[in-house]
Amino acid sequence: MSLAPRAVLVHRTTEYEELLARHGTHGQAAFFLTARGRSVEAVRERHERARRALAEVAGAVPLTWRQTRVERADLDRFLFGPEDVVVVVGQDGLVANAAKYLTGQPVVGIDADPGRNPGVLVRHRSTQARRLLPYAAEARAAVDELTMVEAVTDDAQRLLALNEIYVGPPGHQTARYTLGLDGTDLPPEPQASSGVLVGTGTGATGWLRSLWEQRSSALALPAPSDARLAWFVREAWPSPTTGTTRVEGLLAAGQGLRLTVESDRLVAFGDGVESDALELTWGQTVHLTVATPRLRLVC
C-alpha cells in the first residue's frame, strides 16, 4: 500500500520575526527602525501577508494527506520523501534554497507577497493552492524541468545549485587556480582572479546576467530548461604566470569545467548560501557540470 502524499510547506522567518527576536518587543523594533528612517508597520504588514499565505496554503492541503512545515534554516537537516509535494511559500530565492535537497519531487511555488517578487519561480497565489496541490501529485501534472549545476571535488564532496555555483576566495583575496575545459585540446591555464561563476538558465536572470552585461558578452545565455551552463571568470588578472584567454564560455551536457586550487583556501557555494560551502585547499580539483537531477516546477 502506497503512502498518501505529504505536503511539505517550505517557508522562511520574516523580517518582522527577526526584528522581534533581536529587540524583544514590537516597541523596541519600531524604535530601531524609526531611527533609521523606516516604518515598522510596513514590515509587520509584509509579515502578516506572508503568514496569511502560509495559513491559506496549509488549509488547502487535502484532508487525506499528511503535512509538515520546514523553515529555510532547517532544510539541510530535513529528510524529503519520494511521495512529497513540496510547496514553497515565499520568494523566488526560497525555491532555489530548497532545490538542492530534492530528488525529483514536484515543487509548487506560492508567491507570499505578490508585487514584490519577480515571480519567476513562485508562479502561483495562495488562493490557487486548493486546486494546485492535488494536481501536483498526479503523474500527468505539467512541470518545467529546470537545469541545475553540480560541483564535485576529487574527494567526493558534492554541491548542487539551481542558479549558480561560485568558486573563489571567501573574502577579498585573489584566487589562484588552474582552469581546464573537458573535451578540448587546449592546455589548462593558470589564472588569478576574484573567482569563477558557473550558472544555469535560471541563474541567467541574476548574478550570471550581471557579469554577462558588465562585459558586453556575445554569449547566448541558456534558457532555464536548456541542458547548458554559462561560466565567467571574475576580474581575471594577467601576469607572467597567469593568463586571461579563457574567461567565459558555455558547457553542454557531458562537458565540464575543472579548477585545480593553487591557493591556501577557496570555497564553493551555491545560490548565495555561503554557510553551506565546500572547503577547497591547495591541490584539490573541483569539477563543475550540468547536474543529473532537475527541479520539477509545477506549471
N, C-alpha and C positions, 0 to 999 in steps of 0.2 A: 504494500500500500504506500503510495507516494505521499509525501508531506504536503500539507496545504502551503500555499505561498506565504512568505513572510515579507511584510513591508518594512524596510529599513529606512527610517527618516533621518537624513543627514542634515545637520544644522550647525550653526556656529554661535558663539557667545556674541551678543550685540555690544555696540559701543557703550550703550547706557549701562548694561550689566557690568562691563569692565570698569566704568567710572564708579559705580556703587561699590564694587569690590575694592577699589583703590582708596576711595574717600569716605566710605562708610554710610553716608546718608545722601538723600536727594538734595538737601540744602547745601551740603559741602560740595557736592558735584556741581550744583548751579553756581556757587561762588567761584569755583575753579574755572568754569567755562566763561562766566561773565568777565572775569579779569583778563580773559584772552579774546574778548570780543565775540563770543559765541553764545548761542541760546541753548539751554538745557532742554527746553520744550521741544525744539526741533529734533534733538537727539532722542528724547523719550517717544515722540511720535513715530519715528522710524522703528524704534524698539517695539512699540505696540503693533505696528503693521506687520513686522516680522513674526511676532508671537501669534497674531491672529491668523496669519497664513499657515503657520505650523499647526495650530489647533484645527483649522479647517481641513487640512490635509489628513491629520490624524483621525478626524471624524468621518472622513470619506473612505477609510480602509474597510473593505468588506468584512462583515461580521465573522465569516468563516476563516478569515486569515489570522495569522499571528502578526504582531507588530512590535517594533522596538525603535529606540532612538539612539543615535550616536553623535556626539559633539565632535567638531573638527579635530580638536586636540587629542581625541582618543582613537582616531582612525587607525593608527599604526598598531593598536592593541586589540582591534575588533576583528572577529572572525566572520567573514561573509560566507554564506552558504549558497549552493547551486540553485536553490529554489527561491532566492531572494529577488524582490523587486526593489531597487534602490531609488528612493525618492529624495532628491536633493532640494532643500527648501532654502534659498538664499541667493547668492550672486553667482555669476559665471565662474569665478575663480574657485568656488566651492566644489563644482563638478570636477575641475582639474585636480583639486586636492584629493578627491575620493577615487579618481580613475585608476591610479596605480595600484590600488589594493583590490581591484576587481578582476574576475576571471570570466568575463562574458555575460554577467548579469545585466538585464535591461535597466537603463537609467532614465528616470523621468525628472527633468529639470523644471522646478517651480520657482518663478520669479517672486521673491518675497516683497519686493519694493519696486513695482513697475514704474518705469520712467527714470529710474536712477541707474539701471543696469543696461548694457547693450542688448542683453537677451540672446546672445549667440548660442549659449549652452542651456540657459534656463528659459526655455521657449514657451512655457505654459503658465497659466494662472491657477491659483489655488481653487478657484471655482470650477475648474475643469477636472479636478482630481478624482471625483466620484466616477467619471466616465473613463478616465485615462488609466487608472490602476488595474482594473480587470482586463482592459485591452492590452496593457504592457505585459501581462502574464501569459498571453496567448502566443502560440508559436507563429501565428500569422501577423503579429504586430510589425508594423513598418518601423525600421530603425535605420539611422545613419551610422555606419560603421566608421568611426574616426580613427585615423592612424595615430600611433603612439611611437615614441622614441625610446630606445633602450641603451643603457651603458653597462658593459660587463668588464670587470677587471680580470687580470691574469690570475688572481687568487679567488675568482668566482664570486666576488661581490656583484650585486645586480641592482640596477635602479631603472624604474620606468617613469615616464612623464607624458602628459598629454600635450603640453605646449612646447617646452624646450628643456634641454639639459645644458647647464653651464659647467665648463671645466676651466678652472683657473685658480688664482690665489684667493685665500679667504679675506684678505684685506686689500691694501693698495700697492702691494709689491708687484714686481714683474714675474710673470710665469715663464719658465723656461722648459721646453719640451721639444721632442722631435715629432713632426706630423707626417703621417703616411696615409695614402689612399689605396684601398683594396682595388684590385682589377686594373691597375695601371703599371706601366713600366717605369714611371717616374720614381727616382730615389727619394727616400724620406728627407724632409727638410727641417733642420734645426731652426727653431723660432723663439723669439722673445716677444711677449705681448701681454695684454691685460686679460687674456682668457679667450676661450672658444665657445661659441654658442651653436648648438645643433637643434633644430626645431622642426615641427610639423606644420601642416597647413592650418591647423587650429591656432598654433602659435604665431602664424604669419600675420595675425591681426594685432599682435602685441609687440613684445621686446624684439622679436626677429624682424618685424617690419620696420622698427625704428632704425636698426642697423642698415637694412636694405635701402631705406630712404636717405639716410645720412650719407651714404657713399654713392648715391645715384646708380645703384646696381642695375645691370641689364638682365639679371637672373629672373626667370619666370617662377615666382613663388608658388609652391604647391597649394592645391585646394585641400580642405580638411580630410576628405576621403581618399586623396591620392596616396599611393604607397611610395611616397618620396619624402625626402627630408632636404632642408636647406641648411647650410652651415656658413658661419662667418667667423673670421679671426678678428678680435677687437684690438685695434691700435698696434698692429704688428710693427716691430722696430728693426730696421736694417742695421747690420753691423758686420764686421769682418767674419763673424762666426754664425750669424743668424740671418735668415732670408725672409723675403716678403712676396715670393712669387705665387704662393698658394694661400689666398686669404678668403676665398668664398667658393661655393660650389653646390651641387645637388647630388644627393645619394638616392639611387633607386633601390628597390628591394633586392637584397643579396649583396649590396655594396656597403662599405663601411669606412669610417674614419678612425685611424689609430693614433693615439697620443702616448708617447713614452716620456715619463716625467724626468726632468733634469733639474728639479728644484727640491728643496728640503721638504716642502709640503704644499700640495694642491688639494682642492676639493672638487667634487662633482655633486651638484644638486639639481633637482627638477622642479619646474613650475614655481620658482622663487622661494621654496621651502628650505632655508639654509639649515634648519635644525635637523633635517633628515638627509645628511650629506655623506657621501663616500669619502673616506680619507685616503689620499694618494701620496706615496712617498717616492723618494729617488729610485729610479729604475723600474717602477711599476708601469704597466701598459693598460690603458683603458680603450675599449673598442666600442664605437657608437654606431648603431644601425637602426633600421626600421624594426620595430618590435613585432613579434608574432601576435600578441593579444591586441585587440582593438576595443575601443569604447563603443558600446551599443547604446546609442542615444535615441530614445523613442521620439518619433516624429509627431 
